[in-house]
Amino acid sequence: MELAFAGFLAGLAALAVPILLHLLKKNPTQQTPFPSLHFLRVTLARRSANNTLRKRLVLLLRCLCLLALVLAFCRPYLPRFAKQPETVTVVLWDHSFSMQAAPYRDFLYRECLRQLDRACAEDPMLLGLVSKDVAWSGEFTGKANDLRAFFELQKEGEGSSSFETALRLADSLLLTMPGKAKKIILITDRQTLPWKATSMGKKLSPGIELDIITPPAGGFINAAVTAASPQKPYAGANSRIAADVTLRNFSDVFLPGVLICLLDGQETGRHPVVLPPHSIITRTMECTGSKPQHGVEIRLDVADQLPIDNSFWLALNTTPLPTICAGPLPSGDTDFLQMAFNPMPSASSVNWIEWNPNLSLEKIAQADLFVVRDGFSLNTEIGQCFLKKIQQGGSAVLLWNNAPNMRNLLLQFGVAADLIPKEQTQELDFIDFDHPVFKPFLNAQVGGLFNILFFSPPVLTLPGDAQILAAYQDGSPAIAELAAGKGRLIVIASGMDRRHTDWPTRASYLPFWRELFDYCKKEQRKEQPLQVSSTPLFIPGLQRAQALSSGEPILLEPSRLPAEKSGNYLVYIDEVPRIVSINVPPEESDPAQLETSFDHKTLMSTEPVQKEFDVTQPVDQGSSFWFALFIVATLAALGEMLLANRT
């Protein structure tokens, strides 16, 4: 027997109290004869003997009551001992969606069940489903049916996985278990991705083996829709929707297919495509919206071996068109900038307001961005309204124009401009790709920014706090950013007409202005789709949600949306309906395999195993019987009360 709280044994000192009271109670030493009781001597002697027995029994019951009460507080238990298992195993299942690839999906599934069926008392197991986190089956158990039931109830994973955390957790759990041998079995498709964050130099604990079960032949044929984004914000009913779709073929073969656009589940268009080996191509899908919110699915119908990433989900929620207030071209030439944002009335992406001296102050206050192509004085009423708007957090783009008004305006912001004596053509020699405007261009296929021609640009002298975003070959600033109160000014040392540059004819022209516009507005132009995650996504104000396709309600945690399955979801945020899109992680589509030289055994330690688990120690506390002792104490107290009244 063991005691959980042995300190309470100090209470046994209370046993001295009834014993001392019993010893201190003495019979009278002086006897006085009383004639009338002479004949009762024999009877009284017999009753006195019985009374002495009761007193001793009362003392025993008192001591028993105190003893049982003290032991009850100590919570005694009978420790359980168990035979040390032969092997303790953690099975880790790669729960990423690449495990659904047709060539080996069934093989890996059967292999996992075969491993789980080995679980028994001599080989307890624990199953972990590995995504970015690990979902455990519970405690180590020898019941194979329980492990199988947990595995078969899990839905196929739609996220990505990483093995670093899973391996370290499995290692820690095995260290807490007794066993002659300890093993981690990792079942995966040998894809490179989940190993990228694994610290191969950090060994597992000594004595822990690592086995990896992979398919006989790795890799699979796969194409995917890796991205889709609307060309402009969705303005509402009857608005044209044009989405740029990125397709990627990860395979060594040509893959013909059909690109399908579905609006709220209804097909609106399809285009045949042919994906060359290891290619990345972009296509545009178009349709027309009819409601404030729409869920779009871009689907690639292709004969590959992993269909889950052939769909990309896109949420369209009504966005008010932003407003650009722009000055007219001094020369009256073609306004390429206006054409970029408003190619035709039905395809407008902004509300375009032309700056003029008669423009109302209310219109100026509504502008999200000013494009200044001809200077003006800040001392006028309209100039003061412009300056106030900028200083309160607005933005403006100042395009160079060799006119006195533009020179004076630049000087009012501390920018001086000098012309080069003779005409010359410049190209960009430096671009700050860390700046938000140019960062998307680092890997984008939109034309060479360094091949744009600028004709006789000025040499700008900037204030000391200005940030240069791009520079010409002679080192003079081409594009710079200046702070103006809480707002910002973007100064471009060139006009945007044919007299100043050929940029409007380049593929990068429209993307540049859109990124610049987004940056100046300090908000994203488009809604970014979310990615599948094993952790519910936090959405402030989220009240309820349902699957857009089926209308089935989604069980929510407080302000958190479960994101374990891709698709479009209708959510209510502060009673306002919106559509949220969740997509599979695009990096998981890559079937790239580990090199043949990769050896997982480098993770296993070669150090000697530490002292084995001592089987003479109790495995756990077992069941305590303190309540039975409490009942004994109660019964002893009741018996003492009954007998004490008769002594």
Summary of the structure (lengths in Angstrom):
residues: 647
radius of gyration: 41.0
end to end distance: 37.1
largest distance: 154.5
contacts: 1953
relative contact order: 0.13
helix: 29%
strand: 29%
